[in-house]
Amino acid sequence: MTQKPVNRYVKVLQITEDPVLLKEYIDWHKPGKVWPEITEGLRAVGVLDMEIYLDDNKLIMIMDLDPAVDHNESMEKLGTLPRQAEWEAMMDRYHVTRPGANAKEKWKLIEKVFTLPD
């Protein structure tokens, strides 16, 4: 099976330690719960795949972008799409960041330091 080339980005974000809020956050991310405008917007800006993992009070996002897309431009455009600001504002209650921080400020891009050689 031939795999399509992608640019992979890994990001982290601190999340609440409150078990009630943490459960709410997880529930919001179950299949069918994320608003369609959000997933459609991600695809529209070149996101091919995205996964979010939880480790204690840290979220880890793995995001694959179309190589023809510039990551920074793509994320800026995403912020302007319908309902994206509303979704981000709703998710703010779960994130441990400064009030009003945008997605770029919240999600810290992680530097890759190793790739398994062929």
Secondary structure, 3 states (H helix, E strand, C coil): CCCCCCEEEEEEEEECCCHHHHHHHHHHCCCCCCCHHHHHHHHHCCEEEEEEEEECCEEEEEEEECCCCCHHHHHHHHCCCCCHHHHHHHHCCCECCCCCCCHHHHCEECCCCCCCCC
